[in-house]
Amino acid sequence: MSALLPPHPPTVPPDDPNADLGFGSVVVRESRKRLLNRDGTFNVRRTGLNFWESHSAYHYFLTLSWTRFLLLLTAGYVITNLVFAAAYVACGPNALTGFNSLPLEERFARAFFFSVHTMATIGYGNVAPVNLAANIVVAIEALVGLIGFAFMAGIVFARFARPVARIVFSRSAVVAPYRNMTAFMFRIVNQKSNEIVEMETKVLFARRKKDGGANDREFIQLPLERERVVFFPLAWTIVHPIDESSPLHGLTAADLERCDAEFLILLNGFDETFSQTVHTRSSYKAGEVIWGARFKSMFRERDADGTISVDVRDLHEIDGV
């Protein structure tokens, strides 16, 4: 069996400055939270910068979910037109054509829709600015509209053009019987219909050192049955066989909890659609590892034309708990 496994990666010396993967010795030593969240974000907070130094509007809008992005875009559009509508009303009863014969609420409604026409450069021509103040507001709104639409068009284009690895990790990892031994396993699936090739994975086992202080943590790369697949059409079960040379050999669930174990997952592959490399990451804490369980098969019987189908809904399903 051992002859079928790939050679173990070289062990990183404990005093190697790269052993902490870039988290830094203070974070590794002092942090009491998981190093990587399930969504791949880090549990480190930066302070000492003001709001404008620590935030980027471009990055913020680029990384928002589509739902929140569209809601903020709609809210910003409506609020901006409400502000300019109030400015037109403040310019007086003769600001726009037909203004002086309307009550205040109808003036505001007309000003709002005139603002929409101006910002979008529609210009139906039935309403026009009359006095100087209204013309100045129109000039300002035209500039705001040009800049705003250029900015949003760039953001929308960047969101569509930015490759993102939509990899879904199984909710839990398992330690299960595997080929006359046991193995640590988890599953991933490609959520998108695009093709990812040359997919590689790296799994690192982080724990408090046995022979060091309670605050010392070590990182051990786990050898995998298969670290790379050429094609990743849909699903992949990633397996670390727990043989005698494995750092998990002889450990129990209580041992993992006691040493504050965390399994760090790093994935990267080549997205054929965008011709770019994509990355994603996640982690499993000791409490997210289920012992003595197996993943339920995701494969279904062949269709009438002989095609094998995979039910992605079974990604998280396990048997034997």
C-alpha positions as CSV (number, residue, x, y, z in Angstrom):
1,M,0.0,0.0,0.0
2,S,2.7,2.5,0.9
3,A,4.4,2.0,-2.5
4,L,1.3,3.4,-4.1
5,L,1.5,6.7,-2.1
6,P,3.5,9.7,-3.3
7,P,6.7,10.4,-1.4
8,H,6.2,12.5,1.7
9,P,7.0,16.2,1.3
10,P,10.1,17.4,3.1
11,T,9.4,18.3,6.7
12,V,9.8,22.0,7.5
13,P,12.4,22.6,10.2
14,P,10.7,24.1,13.3
15,D,13.1,27.1,13.3
16,D,12.5,27.9,9.6
17,P,11.1,31.4,9.3
18,N,8.7,30.2,6.7
19,A,7.1,27.6,9.0
20,D,4.3,29.8,10.1
21,L,3.1,30.4,6.5
22,G,3.2,34.1,6.9
23,F,0.9,34.5,9.8
24,G,3.8,35.8,11.9
25,S,5.1,34.4,15.2
26,V,3.0,36.7,17.4
27,V,-0.3,35.7,15.7
28,V,0.7,32.0,15.7
29,R,1.6,32.2,19.4
30,E,-1.1,34.4,20.8
31,S,-4.2,33.9,18.7
32,R,-6.9,31.8,20.4
33,K,-9.2,31.8,17.3
34,R,-8.9,29.7,14.1
35,L,-6.3,31.0,11.7
36,L,-8.4,30.6,8.6
37,N,-12.2,31.0,8.6
38,R,-14.3,28.6,6.5
39,D,-14.7,31.3,3.8
40,G,-10.9,31.7,3.6
41,T,-10.7,35.1,5.5
42,F,-8.1,35.6,8.2
43,N,-8.7,36.2,11.9
44,V,-6.4,39.2,12.2
45,R,-7.6,42.8,12.8
46,R,-5.6,45.8,11.7
47,T,-5.8,49.1,13.6
48,G,-4.1,52.4,13.6
49,L,-5.3,53.5,10.1
50,N,-8.0,56.0,9.5
51,F,-11.1,55.0,7.4
52,W,-9.8,56.3,4.1
53,E,-6.4,54.6,4.5
54,S,-7.7,51.2,5.4
55,H,-10.6,51.0,2.9
56,S,-10.7,51.0,-0.9
57,A,-14.0,51.7,-2.6
58,Y,-12.9,49.8,-5.7
59,H,-11.9,46.7,-3.7
60,Y,-15.1,46.9,-1.6
61,F,-17.4,47.0,-4.6
62,L,-15.4,44.4,-6.4
63,T,-15.7,41.8,-3.6
64,L,-19.3,42.4,-2.5
65,S,-21.8,39.7,-3.3
66,W,-24.0,40.5,-6.4
67,T,-27.1,40.9,-4.2
68,R,-25.5,43.5,-1.9
69,F,-23.8,45.2,-4.9
70,L,-27.1,45.7,-6.8
71,L,-28.9,46.8,-3.7
72,L,-26.2,49.4,-2.9
73,L,-26.1,50.5,-6.5
74,T,-29.9,51.0,-6.6
75,A,-29.9,52.8,-3.2
76,G,-27.1,55.1,-4.3
77,Y,-28.9,55.9,-7.6
78,V,-32.2,56.7,-5.8
79,I,-30.6,58.8,-3.1
80,T,-28.5,60.8,-5.5
81,N,-31.6,61.7,-7.5
82,L,-33.5,62.6,-4.4
83,V,-30.6,65.0,-3.4
84,F,-30.7,66.7,-6.8
85,A,-34.5,66.9,-6.7
86,A,-34.3,68.7,-3.4
87,A,-31.7,71.0,-4.9
88,Y,-34.0,71.9,-7.8
89,V,-36.9,72.6,-5.5
90,A,-34.6,74.8,-3.4
91,C,-33.8,76.9,-6.5
92,G,-37.2,78.4,-6.3
93,P,-40.7,78.2,-8.0
94,N,-39.2,79.2,-11.3
95,A,-36.4,76.7,-11.4
96,L,-37.9,74.4,-14.0
97,T,-40.6,74.9,-16.6
98,G,-44.1,74.6,-15.2
99,F,-42.8,74.7,-11.6
100,N,-44.7,77.7,-10.4
101,S,-48.2,76.2,-11.1
102,L,-47.6,73.1,-9.0
103,P,-47.8,72.4,-5.3
104,L,-44.7,71.5,-3.4
105,E,-45.0,67.7,-3.5
106,E,-45.7,67.7,-7.3
107,R,-42.7,70.0,-7.8
108,F,-40.5,67.5,-6.0
109,A,-41.8,64.6,-8.1
110,R,-41.2,66.6,-11.3
111,A,-37.7,67.5,-10.1
112,F,-36.9,63.9,-9.2
113,F,-37.8,62.6,-12.7
114,F,-36.0,65.6,-14.3
115,S,-32.9,64.6,-12.3
116,V,-33.2,61.0,-13.6
117,H,-33.5,62.3,-17.2
118,T,-30.5,64.6,-16.7
119,M,-28.2,62.0,-15.0
120,A,-29.0,59.4,-17.7
121,T,-28.7,62.0,-20.5
122,I,-32.2,61.1,-21.7
123,G,-33.5,64.6,-22.3
124,Y,-37.2,64.3,-23.3
125,G,-37.4,68.1,-23.6
126,N,-40.7,68.6,-21.7
127,V,-38.9,70.0,-18.7
128,A,-36.0,72.3,-18.8
129,P,-34.0,74.5,-16.3
130,V,-35.1,78.2,-16.3
131,N,-33.2,80.3,-13.8
132,L,-29.4,80.4,-13.2
133,A,-29.4,78.4,-10.1
134,A,-31.2,75.5,-11.8
135,N,-28.7,75.6,-14.7
136,I,-25.8,75.4,-12.3
137,V,-27.4,72.4,-10.6
138,V,-27.8,70.7,-14.0
139,A,-24.2,71.3,-14.8
140,I,-23.1,69.8,-11.5
141,E,-25.4,66.8,-12.0
142,A,-24.2,66.2,-15.5
143,L,-20.6,65.9,-14.2
144,V,-21.7,63.6,-11.3
145,G,-23.6,61.4,-13.8
146,L,-20.6,61.1,-16.1
147,I,-18.2,60.2,-13.4
148,G,-20.7,57.9,-11.6
149,F,-21.6,55.9,-14.6
150,A,-18.0,55.6,-15.7
151,F,-17.1,54.3,-12.2
152,M,-20.0,51.9,-12.0
153,A,-19.4,50.6,-15.6
154,G,-15.8,49.9,-14.7
155,I,-16.8,48.1,-11.5
156,V,-19.5,46.0,-13.3
157,F,-17.0,45.0,-16.1
158,A,-14.3,44.1,-13.5
159,R,-16.8,42.0,-11.6
160,F,-17.7,40.0,-14.7
161,A,-14.0,39.8,-15.8
162,R,-12.5,38.8,-12.5
163,P,-12.0,35.0,-12.2
164,V,-13.2,33.5,-8.9
165,A,-12.8,29.9,-7.8
166,R,-16.3,28.9,-6.7
167,I,-15.1,25.9,-4.8
168,V,-17.5,24.5,-2.2
169,F,-15.9,22.5,0.7
170,S,-17.8,19.8,2.5
171,R,-19.2,21.1,5.8
172,S,-17.2,18.5,7.8
173,A,-14.1,16.5,7.2
174,V,-14.0,12.9,8.3
175,V,-11.6,10.3,9.6
176,A,-12.8,7.1,8.1
177,P,-11.6,3.5,7.3
178,Y,-9.7,3.6,4.1
179,R,-7.8,0.7,2.4
180,N,-7.0,-1.3,5.5
181,M,-6.1,1.8,7.4
182,T,-7.8,5.1,8.2
183,A,-7.6,8.4,6.4
184,F,-8.4,12.1,6.9
185,M,-10.7,13.2,4.1
186,F,-12.8,16.1,2.9
187,R,-14.7,16.8,-0.4
188,I,-14.8,19.8,-2.7
189,V,-17.0,20.5,-5.7
190,N,-16.8,23.1,-8.5
191,Q,-19.9,25.2,-8.1
192,K,-19.6,26.9,-11.5
193,S,-20.0,25.3,-14.9
194,N,-16.6,26.5,-16.0
195,E,-13.7,24.0,-16.3
196,I,-10.7,24.2,-13.9
197,V,-7.6,22.2,-14.9
198,E,-4.3,21.5,-13.2
199,M,-6.0,21.7,-9.8
200,E,-3.5,21.4,-6.9
201,T,-4.1,21.2,-3.2
202,K,-2.0,21.6,-0.1
203,V,-3.2,20.5,3.4
204,L,-1.3,21.7,6.5
205,F,-1.9,20.5,10.0
206,A,-1.5,23.2,12.6
207,R,-1.3,22.3,16.3
208,R,0.1,23.4,19.6
209,K,3.5,21.8,20.1
210,K,3.8,18.8,22.4
211,D,7.3,19.6,23.6
212,G,7.1,23.4,23.5
213,G,5.3,26.0,25.4
214,A,1.5,26.0,25.4
215,N,1.5,29.0,23.1
216,D,3.9,27.5,20.5
217,R,2.3,26.2,17.3
218,E,3.7,24.1,14.5
219,F,2.7,23.6,10.9
220,I,3.1,20.2,9.3
221,Q,2.3,19.6,5.6
222,L,0.2,16.4,5.2
223,P,1.1,14.0,2.4
224,L,-1.9,13.4,0.2
225,E,-2.9,10.3,-1.8
226,R,-3.2,12.7,-4.7
227,E,-2.1,16.3,-4.6
228,R,-3.0,17.3,-8.1
229,V,-5.6,16.5,-10.7
230,V,-5.3,17.5,-14.4
231,F,-9.1,17.8,-14.8
232,F,-11.6,19.0,-12.1
233,P,-15.0,18.7,-13.8
234,L,-17.0,18.6,-10.6
235,A,-16.0,16.8,-7.4
236,W,-12.9,15.6,-5.7
237,T,-12.4,13.7,-2.4
238,I,-9.0,14.7,-1.0
239,V,-7.4,12.0,1.2
240,H,-4.5,11.9,3.6
241,P,-3.8,8.3,4.5
242,I,-3.0,7.9,8.3
243,D,-0.2,5.5,8.2
244,E,2.6,5.1,10.7
245,S,4.5,8.1,9.4
246,S,1.5,10.4,9.5
247,P,1.4,13.1,12.3
248,L,-2.2,12.0,12.9
249,H,-1.2,8.4,13.6
250,G,-2.5,7.3,17.0
251,L,-4.4,10.6,17.7
252,T,-8.0,10.7,18.8
253,A,-10.6,13.4,18.5
254,A,-9.8,14.4,22.1
255,D,-6.1,14.8,21.2
256,L,-7.0,17.1,18.3
257,E,-9.1,19.3,20.6
258,R,-6.4,19.3,23.2
259,C,-3.7,20.6,20.9
260,D,-6.1,23.1,19.2
261,A,-5.7,21.4,15.8
262,E,-6.6,23.1,12.6
263,F,-6.4,21.8,9.0
264,L,-5.5,24.6,6.6
265,I,-6.6,24.0,3.0
266,L,-5.0,25.8,0.1
267,L,-6.2,25.2,-3.5
268,N,-5.2,26.7,-6.8
269,G,-6.0,25.8,-10.4
270,F,-6.2,27.2,-13.9
271,D,-9.5,28.6,-15.1
272,E,-9.9,27.9,-18.8
273,T,-12.6,30.5,-19.3
274,F,-10.4,33.4,-18.2
275,S,-7.0,31.8,-18.9
276,Q,-5.9,32.7,-15.4
277,T,-4.9,31.0,-12.2
278,V,-7.6,31.0,-9.4
279,H,-7.1,30.4,-5.7
280,T,-9.2,29.6,-2.7
281,R,-8.7,28.4,0.9
282,S,-10.5,27.1,3.9
283,S,-9.9,25.2,7.1
284,Y,-11.3,22.6,9.5
285,K,-11.0,22.9,13.2
286,A,-10.9,19.7,15.4
287,G,-14.6,20.0,16.2
288,E,-15.4,20.0,12.4
289,V,-13.8,16.6,11.9
290,I,-16.2,13.6,12.3
291,W,-14.6,10.3,13.3
292,G,-15.7,6.9,12.1
293,A,-17.9,8.3,9.3
294,R,-17.9,8.0,5.5
295,F,-19.0,10.4,2.9
296,K,-22.2,9.4,1.1
297,S,-21.7,8.6,-2.6
298,M,-22.6,11.5,-4.8
299,F,-22.8,9.4,-8.0
300,R,-26.1,8.3,-9.4
301,E,-27.1,5.6,-11.9
302,R,-26.2,6.2,-15.5
303,D,-28.8,8.1,-17.6
304,A,-30.4,6.6,-20.6
305,D,-27.6,7.9,-22.8
306,G,-24.9,6.4,-20.5
307,T,-23.9,9.7,-18.8
308,I,-22.9,9.4,-15.1
309,S,-24.6,12.0,-13.0
310,V,-23.4,13.5,-9.7
311,D,-25.8,15.0,-7.1
312,V,-24.0,18.0,-5.7
313,R,-26.6,18.2,-2.9
314,D,-25.0,15.2,-1.3
315,L,-21.6,16.9,-0.9
316,H,-22.1,17.3,2.9
317,E,-23.9,14.0,3.5
318,I,-22.1,11.4,5.6
319,D,-23.0,7.8,6.7
320,G,-22.1,5.9,9.8
321,V,-22.3,8.6,12.5
